[in-house]
Amino acid sequence: MSMRMIVTGGGTGGHLFPGIAVAEEMLRRFPQGRILFVSTDRAIDNKTLAARSFEKKAIACLPLKGKSLLKMLKSMAQLPISLWQALRIVRAFRPQLVLGVGGYVTGPVVLAARLMGVKTCIHEQNSIPGMANRMLGKIVDQVYISIPGSEVFFPKGKAVLTGNPVRAELLDAAGQQKDQSGIKTVLVLGGSQGAHRVNGLMVEAFAPNPSAEKVQVRHQTGNSDEEWVRKAYATAGVMAQVSAFISDMAAAYRDADLVVSRAGATTLAELAVLGKPAILIPFPYAADDHQTTNAAFLAQGGAALMFQERDLDAPKLRREILGLLRDAPRLQSMAAKMKQFARPEATAAIVEKSIQLLAA
């Protein structure tokens, strides 16, 4: 059986990384197959896919939700053009399957495939689906979900609980030992594009008063904050490695004793597979506040601490971080509980279900 598959999505690494995991597994099973990624032409999509050998196309598409009336009208005017571009791509590539992994670009591509009689499926990473996936759930052949309970947003019988696919290199890192230097490492993540408020809280927490203990920070800042965060740590004498974007996430996760992070679904799936205890600060403006629901799922299970941004200041964040780093038994307990949420088989489950869908 040959395989020609389109994976569509983008706008954040959290959308694309699960698609990359599925694509890599599909090619492992079908070495002569072809995978085409259809995303936007945004820098984050290009950067995420740059190191991969997949074919790539971009379509012009604009978001609808959470925008001003003028921007919404502009987005709606763009939709027929986006659909026409998607139809051309689907017709030229002739896929057997189209998988949507989230983001506004998914809509036109999945709809185009459906209109042309191609088998379609979507993957929903979050506890509360976004607008595009809620609408697409009504027309696709199958819906893969990551978190129990989100099946209620889709037609009965369509949703399959698979978990959230995690890249192969992160699965491999789950079995590796961290550097035993005796220095505790805090990994700070704001998502693929960084988080300005989280960056500020970390700098305010540690730069004015570096910890006397052996603590180092590995901080992903996003492009706009990299320079000033690096300078603030250096001026204060904080041991810190700062970068806009971490390319080797496997090593970053492996060496982390504690993670301070937003609560995007893909990051949480990665934390679970690696068994990393976390302090989660949900992005307060996420659609339908889905990051809070994502984080609460782990916090209630004892795998993480969750703090709303509005309730958190720098001294409190510092106390929580140092308190956990000083309490090895608690950290170990949180790590073990985090592992209980892991679904390392998620990628294989989606591939198997997709192959069955093609054979039906």
C-alpha positions as CSV (number, residue, x, y, z in Angstrom):
1,M,0.0,0.0,0.0
2,S,1.4,3.4,-1.0
3,M,0.7,6.5,1.0
4,R,0.1,10.1,0.0
5,M,-0.9,12.2,2.9
6,I,-1.5,15.9,3.5
7,V,-1.0,17.3,7.1
8,T,-2.4,20.7,7.6
9,G,-2.2,23.1,10.4
10,G,0.1,25.8,11.9
11,G,0.4,29.1,13.6
12,T,2.2,27.6,16.6
13,G,4.6,24.8,17.2
14,G,2.0,23.2,19.4
15,H,-0.2,22.6,16.3
16,L,2.6,21.4,14.0
17,F,4.6,19.1,16.3
18,P,1.9,16.4,16.6
19,G,1.5,16.5,12.8
20,I,5.2,16.0,12.5
21,A,5.2,13.0,14.8
22,V,2.4,11.4,12.8
23,A,4.0,12.2,9.5
24,E,7.4,10.7,10.6
25,E,5.7,7.5,11.8
26,M,3.6,7.2,8.6
27,L,6.8,7.4,6.5
28,R,8.5,4.9,8.8
29,R,5.7,2.5,7.8
30,F,5.5,3.5,4.2
31,P,9.1,4.5,3.2
32,Q,8.1,5.2,-0.4
33,G,5.2,7.4,0.7
34,R,4.9,11.2,0.3
35,I,3.8,13.7,3.0
36,L,2.9,17.3,2.2
37,F,2.5,19.9,4.9
38,V,0.1,22.7,4.1
39,S,0.5,25.6,6.5
40,T,0.7,29.4,6.5
41,D,3.8,31.3,5.4
42,R,4.3,32.6,8.9
43,A,7.9,32.5,10.3
44,I,7.0,30.0,13.1
45,D,5.6,27.5,10.6
46,N,8.6,27.8,8.3
47,K,11.0,27.6,11.3
48,T,9.3,24.5,12.7
49,L,9.4,22.7,9.4
50,A,12.8,23.9,8.2
51,A,14.8,21.1,9.7
52,R,12.4,18.4,8.3
53,S,12.5,16.9,4.8
54,F,8.7,17.1,4.2
55,E,7.3,18.8,1.2
56,K,5.6,22.1,2.1
57,K,3.0,24.4,0.6
58,A,1.5,27.6,2.1
59,I,-1.9,29.2,1.6
60,A,-3.0,32.7,2.4
61,C,-5.4,32.4,5.3
62,L,-6.4,34.7,8.2
63,P,-7.9,34.0,11.7
64,L,-11.5,34.7,12.5
65,K,-11.9,34.3,16.2
66,G,-11.0,37.0,18.7
67,K,-10.5,39.7,16.0
68,S,-12.1,43.1,15.5
69,L,-15.0,43.5,13.2
70,L,-12.8,44.9,10.4
71,K,-10.3,42.1,10.7
72,M,-13.1,39.5,10.8
73,L,-14.6,40.9,7.6
74,K,-11.1,40.9,6.0
75,S,-10.7,37.2,7.0
76,M,-14.1,36.2,5.7
77,A,-13.3,37.9,2.3
78,Q,-10.1,35.9,2.2
79,L,-11.8,32.5,2.7
80,P,-12.9,31.9,-0.9
81,I,-9.3,32.6,-2.1
82,S,-8.0,30.2,0.7
83,L,-10.4,27.5,-0.4
84,W,-9.4,27.9,-4.1
85,Q,-5.7,27.6,-3.2
86,A,-6.4,24.5,-1.1
87,L,-8.5,22.9,-3.9
88,R,-5.5,23.4,-6.3
89,I,-3.1,21.8,-3.9
90,V,-5.3,18.8,-3.1
91,R,-6.0,18.3,-6.8
92,A,-2.3,18.4,-7.7
93,F,-1.1,16.2,-4.8
94,R,-3.9,13.6,-5.0
95,P,-3.7,12.6,-1.3
96,Q,-5.4,9.5,0.1
97,L,-5.8,11.1,3.5
98,V,-5.8,14.6,4.9
99,L,-5.1,15.2,8.6
100,G,-5.8,18.5,10.2
101,V,-3.9,19.3,13.4
102,G,-5.3,22.7,14.3
103,G,-5.0,26.4,13.4
104,Y,-7.1,28.4,11.0
105,V,-5.3,27.1,7.9
106,T,-6.8,23.7,8.6
107,G,-10.4,24.7,7.6
108,P,-9.9,25.4,3.9
109,V,-7.6,22.4,3.3
110,V,-9.8,19.9,5.1
111,L,-12.9,21.3,3.4
112,A,-11.3,21.2,0.0
113,A,-10.3,17.5,0.6
114,R,-13.9,16.7,1.7
115,L,-15.3,18.3,-1.4
116,M,-13.0,16.2,-3.5
117,G,-14.0,12.9,-1.8
118,V,-10.7,12.5,0.1
119,K,-10.7,10.8,3.5
120,T,-10.3,13.4,6.2
121,C,-9.6,13.4,9.9
122,I,-8.6,16.0,12.5
123,H,-6.6,15.9,15.7
124,E,-7.7,18.0,18.7
125,Q,-4.9,18.7,21.2
126,N,-6.8,20.8,23.7
127,S,-9.5,20.0,26.3
128,I,-11.8,22.5,24.6
129,P,-11.7,22.5,20.7
130,G,-11.2,25.7,18.8
131,M,-13.7,27.1,16.3
132,A,-12.1,25.4,13.3
133,N,-12.1,21.9,14.7
134,R,-15.6,22.2,16.1
135,M,-16.9,23.0,12.7
136,L,-14.7,20.5,10.9
137,G,-15.8,17.8,13.3
138,K,-19.2,17.7,11.6
139,I,-17.8,16.9,8.2
140,V,-14.6,14.8,8.7
141,D,-14.6,11.0,8.8
142,Q,-12.8,10.8,12.1
143,V,-11.7,12.9,15.1
144,Y,-8.7,12.1,17.3
145,I,-8.8,13.6,20.8
146,S,-6.1,14.0,23.4
147,I,-8.0,14.6,26.7
148,P,-10.9,12.6,28.0
149,G,-14.1,14.6,28.0
150,S,-13.6,16.6,24.8
151,E,-15.6,14.0,22.8
152,V,-18.7,15.9,23.9
153,F,-17.9,18.7,21.4
154,F,-18.1,16.3,18.4
155,P,-20.8,14.2,16.8
156,K,-21.4,11.0,18.7
157,G,-19.2,8.1,17.5
158,K,-16.7,10.2,15.6
159,A,-14.2,10.9,18.4
160,V,-11.4,8.4,19.3
161,L,-9.2,9.0,22.4
162,T,-5.6,8.7,21.2
163,G,-3.6,11.2,23.2
164,N,-1.4,13.8,21.8
165,P,1.5,12.6,19.5
166,V,5.0,13.4,20.8
167,R,8.0,13.6,18.5
168,A,10.2,10.6,18.4
169,E,13.3,12.4,19.7
170,L,11.4,13.3,22.9
171,L,10.1,9.7,23.4
172,D,13.8,8.6,23.1
173,A,14.8,11.3,25.7
174,A,12.3,9.9,28.2
175,G,14.7,7.0,28.8
176,Q,17.9,9.1,29.2
177,Q,19.5,10.3,32.4
178,K,20.0,14.0,33.1
179,D,23.4,15.5,33.8
180,Q,24.4,14.7,37.4
181,S,26.3,17.9,38.0
182,G,24.5,18.7,41.3
183,I,23.1,21.9,39.8
184,K,19.3,22.1,39.7
185,T,17.9,23.3,36.3
186,V,14.7,25.2,35.8
187,L,13.4,25.1,32.2
188,V,11.2,28.1,31.3
189,L,8.8,27.8,28.3
190,G,6.2,30.2,27.0
191,G,5.2,28.2,23.9
192,S,6.9,28.3,20.5
193,Q,6.7,32.1,20.4
194,G,7.5,32.9,24.0
195,A,5.4,34.5,26.7
196,H,6.3,38.1,27.7
197,R,4.6,38.0,31.1
198,V,6.2,34.7,32.1
199,N,9.6,36.1,31.0
200,G,9.1,39.1,33.1
201,L,8.1,37.1,36.2
202,M,11.2,34.9,35.9
203,V,13.5,37.8,35.6
204,E,11.9,39.7,38.4
205,A,12.0,36.5,40.6
206,F,15.7,35.8,40.2
207,A,17.7,38.7,38.6
208,P,17.4,41.1,41.6
209,N,18.4,38.4,44.1
210,P,20.1,35.3,42.6
211,S,19.6,32.1,44.6
212,A,22.5,31.2,46.8
213,E,21.9,27.6,45.9
214,K,23.1,25.9,42.7
215,V,20.3,26.7,40.4
216,Q,20.5,27.4,36.7
217,V,17.9,28.6,34.2
218,R,17.3,27.4,30.6
219,H,14.9,30.0,29.2
220,Q,13.1,30.0,25.9
221,T,12.0,33.6,25.5
222,G,10.6,34.1,22.0
223,N,12.2,36.6,19.6
224,S,11.1,39.8,21.1
225,D,12.4,39.2,24.6
226,E,15.6,37.3,24.1
227,E,18.1,40.2,24.3
228,W,16.8,41.9,27.5
229,V,16.2,38.7,29.3
230,R,19.8,37.5,28.6
231,K,21.2,40.8,29.7
232,A,19.1,40.9,32.9
233,Y,20.3,37.4,34.0
234,A,23.9,38.2,33.1
235,T,24.0,41.5,34.9
236,A,22.6,39.8,38.1
237,G,25.0,36.9,37.8
238,V,22.3,34.3,37.4
239,M,23.5,31.1,35.6
240,A,21.2,31.1,32.6
241,Q,21.1,29.9,29.0
242,V,18.7,32.1,27.1
243,S,17.5,31.6,23.5
244,A,14.5,32.7,21.5
245,F,13.7,29.2,20.3
246,I,15.1,25.9,21.6
247,S,15.8,23.5,18.7
248,D,17.0,20.6,20.9
249,M,14.0,20.2,23.1
250,A,15.0,16.6,23.9
251,A,18.1,17.8,25.7
252,A,16.3,20.7,27.4
253,Y,13.6,18.5,28.8
254,R,16.1,15.7,29.8
255,D,18.2,18.0,31.9
256,A,15.3,19.9,33.6
257,D,14.4,19.3,37.3
258,L,11.4,21.6,37.1
259,V,9.6,23.3,34.2
260,V,7.8,26.6,34.4
261,S,5.5,26.9,31.4
262,R,2.3,28.0,29.7
263,A,-0.2,25.2,29.4
264,G,-0.5,24.4,25.7
265,A,-1.6,20.9,25.1
266,T,1.4,19.7,23.2
267,T,3.8,21.0,25.8
268,L,1.8,19.2,28.5
269,A,1.9,16.0,26.5
270,E,5.7,16.3,26.3
271,L,6.0,16.9,30.0
272,A,3.9,13.8,30.7
273,V,6.0,11.6,28.4
274,L,9.2,12.9,30.0
275,G,7.8,12.8,33.5
276,K,8.7,16.4,34.4
277,P,7.1,18.2,37.3
278,A,5.8,21.7,36.4
279,I,4.5,25.0,37.5
280,L,1.9,25.9,34.9
281,I,0.8,29.5,34.2
282,P,-2.1,29.3,31.6
283,F,-2.2,31.9,28.9
284,P,-5.3,34.0,30.1
285,Y,-6.4,35.0,26.6
286,A,-6.4,31.5,25.0
287,A,-9.6,30.7,23.2
288,D,-12.3,29.5,25.6
289,D,-9.6,29.7,28.3
290,H,-8.6,26.2,27.2
291,Q,-5.1,26.4,28.8
292,T,-6.7,26.6,32.2
293,T,-8.7,23.5,31.6
294,N,-5.6,21.8,30.2
295,A,-3.5,22.7,33.2
296,A,-6.3,21.8,35.8
297,F,-6.3,18.3,34.4
298,L,-2.7,17.8,35.6
299,A,-2.9,19.9,38.7
300,Q,-5.8,18.0,40.1
301,G,-3.8,14.8,39.5
302,G,-0.9,16.1,41.6
303,A,1.5,16.3,38.6
304,A,1.8,20.1,38.5
305,L,1.0,23.4,40.3
306,M,-1.2,25.8,38.5
307,F,-1.3,29.6,39.0
308,Q,-3.4,32.1,37.1
309,E,-1.3,34.9,35.8
310,R,-3.4,37.5,37.7
311,D,-2.7,35.8,41.0
312,L,1.0,35.4,40.6
313,D,3.8,37.8,41.3
314,A,7.6,37.4,41.2
315,P,8.2,36.7,45.0
316,K,5.5,34.0,45.0
317,L,6.9,32.4,41.9
318,R,10.4,32.4,43.4
319,R,9.1,30.8,46.6
320,E,7.3,28.1,44.7
321,I,10.3,27.2,42.5
322,L,12.9,27.1,45.3
323,G,10.4,25.3,47.6
324,L,10.0,22.5,45.1
325,L,13.7,22.3,44.2
326,R,14.5,21.9,47.9
327,D,11.9,19.1,48.3
328,A,13.2,16.1,46.4
329,P,10.5,13.7,47.6
330,R,7.8,16.1,46.4
331,L,9.5,16.6,43.1
332,Q,9.8,12.8,42.6
333,S,6.1,12.3,43.5
334,M,5.0,15.0,41.0
335,A,7.2,13.4,38.3
336,A,5.7,10.0,38.9
337,K,2.2,11.4,38.8
338,M,3.1,13.3,35.6
339,K,4.2,10.0,34.0
340,Q,0.8,8.5,34.7
341,F,-0.7,11.0,32.2
342,A,1.6,10.0,29.4
343,R,0.3,8.5,26.2
344,P,3.5,7.5,24.4
345,E,1.4,5.3,22.1
346,A,-0.6,8.3,20.7
347,T,1.3,8.6,17.4
348,A,1.0,4.9,16.7
349,A,-2.7,5.0,17.6
350,I,-3.5,7.8,15.1
351,V,-1.5,6.0,12.4
352,E,-3.3,2.7,13.0
353,K,-6.7,4.4,13.0
354,S,-5.9,6.3,9.9
355,I,-4.8,3.2,8.0
356,Q,-8.0,1.5,9.1
357,L,-10.0,4.5,7.9
358,L,-8.4,4.2,4.4
359,A,-9.2,0.5,4.3
360,A,-12.8,1.0,5.3
